[in-house]
Amino acid sequence: MIESLLPTRSARAIVGWSIVAAILVLLWVLVDNNYYLRLLISAGIAMIGVIPFGLLMGHMGYMAMGQGGFIGVGAYVVGCLTVQRFEIDIWAALPIAIMVVGALAYAFSFALFRLRGYHFSIGTLALGQLLYLAFDSWEWATGGPHGTSGIPRPAIGEFVFATNSRFLIIVSVFVFLAGFTSWWLARGHVGRALNAIRQDEDLAGARGLDVLRYKQLIFTFAAVWAGLAGGLYGSMQISIDPSSFTIWGSFQYVIYVIIGGAGTLLGPVIGVIFITVLDQLIADVGVWNQMILGALIVITVLFFRGGLWGGIRMLWALALKNRSADRSAVSTQAGAAE
Amino acid sequence: MSAFAQQLIYGTSYGMNLAVAAAGLALLFGVYRVINLAHGQLIMFGGYIAYVVTTGLGLHFFVGFAAAMVAMGVAGVILEISVFRILQRRPATDQLLASLGVYMMIGILALRIWGDFEARPINMPGEEGAILLGEDIRIDFARIVTIAITIAVFAVLYFVVYRTHLGRTMRATAQGPETATLMGIRKREVAALVFFIAGALGGAAGAMLGGLFNVRPDMGFQPLLMALIIIIFGGMGSLIGAIIAGLVLGILYNLTVFYVGSKLGDLVPFAVLLIILMVRPQGLFGLPGRRA
């Protein structure tokens, strides 16, 4: 594709993720409708959390079902620090939120990674629910069921990212960072370790891989980005309450990854875009849209395991096949290896 | 003291209901190595079927109870044929995901049919009656009825699993699917049977929970979460583990709610789960050394 255009892989990654971020910003020029602008921001925030989560779920094969809890912790730490209890600048609150989420995820990872497969998913599901209960009941920090309101938008000097169009710029920058750091992790020894863990954890451990360390690293990494997404979400919404951080939020991350294509970096991005667009298209049918989404998940899991991105790559491989048999063999192999 | 006895009995009846819900999951996992998240919605739907038959048609509670069991059993078989059969040799996450999709679909179905989040009551036998302990402590007769029903359900379940030919084929499949197939056991029949029983247990749990509390479109989630915790606590795939863990959790929950507060009561299952994960990840009756 673009191999010949750019000299190094990291240059390609930077360009690629910049394009993703730039598209987000450029869409803002096209849409002056505030409603669609909010959709774009929401999609961007979802991407920030989902791309790193894709490493955990797709590359490593550990389906965490509690990311909604980490999103909530990020949002509430920011809320608590900026308005609820303290009055710290949001630029200081965001890093603190990230550190809190990271520490929390790392601490819980010791217990959670005693589990595998189903059990891990259930354990994280329970953790997500536990955090939700905490949001609901720890009134001092979270405001309880009423939540926290008045979370500020970030500012640089006099330039406040108050309007949605300005806020989208910040979100896009973080989408780029989330995509790039995920790519950077997936490309080297960490990526190889994740593949080894997904394929046969015991074998990987027996061959001297420090399995637990890699698992904790990726779990914490995904949680930290989810926390940042939560902080930005709070800033976007201005007010937050526990209903935004239920188990449903966790499921949504899982759905983005599986619909878009697990085990790839771009899959989750496509999943977010697809679900966001779909939500708009089927908004008229009311609650039936969850039915359609549910059916879509079942069908994807049953028959299209590669998800949308897998489908695109398959078509791409077919297109190349017509041009050169040699090239198509390579790309189908690459597709199979995913 | 009598307040303690009351909470003990309430906890027992709640725990028994949870144990029925969890037994379905445990059976599915034990025989079929599958976790069906849609089980929660079978519980919910079972509650609605019992509601329609008892409150809607005015029939006796036990008719509604039986109807819920049969209908959810059939729903379980349909799930097996349409979804889980295709996913047999897939990674665990695929089965979880597919059942999550089914969970969403069934949830919306119920919401569409019954329309709203209105809580609907089911008439249970002995609703009015109560045993009085001391001055203001009363134990609803309905609680004792549910305890009796669950004991009956578990007796039948025990009989089916350990005393019949069908049960033997199920246990054989649990021990080794390949060997069982070589011995002439038809895997598909066993699968259908297991999904039927599991679905029926879900329906039974739904009818009873609907009777004790109310039927709501979102009533399936809490029992599902509890049931998932219970099967980890009891040891994956262990029926007796599910029963004991269900009881312990139900009683602990009720005692904490009564003596400490409802918010802390909600945390009990998760605290139990965390402690179990740290101390004994394989659960009460799981095999030591074999981390699932």
Interface residues (C-beta under 8 A of the other chain):
Chain A: M57 G61 M63 M65 A111 L112 R114 L115 R116 G117 Y118 H119 S121 I122 G123 L125 A126 L127 Q129 L130 L133 D136 S137 I247 F251 V254 I255 I258 V287 W288 Q290 M291 L293 G294 A295 L296 I297 V298 V301 L302 R305
Chain B: F29 I35 V83 I86 L87 P91 A92 T93 D94 L96 L97 A98 L100 G101 V102 Y103 M104 M105 G107 I108 L109 L111 R112 F221 L225 L228 I229 I232 M236 K263 D266 L267 P269 F270 L273 L274 L277 M278 P281 R291 A292
